[in-house]
């Protein structure tokens, strides 16, 4: 008798269980997408920072190359 009631209970709750499984799968998929987006953002930040550092180094190199040398005095020392 218990088995009959238990089977009826499972059958009557089958749609609810199926819905809950679908919701869990949906939540899992959303979590996976968010993790991928977070990884993409981290990669983008890393590349942006690398670009900024490279651009900054190039800018300073250009500044150093464009600085005219100062004339030395009679002794070969720099003028004050």
Residue pairs with C-beta under 8 A, 6 or more apart in sequence:
70 78
70 79
71 79
72 78
72 79
73 79
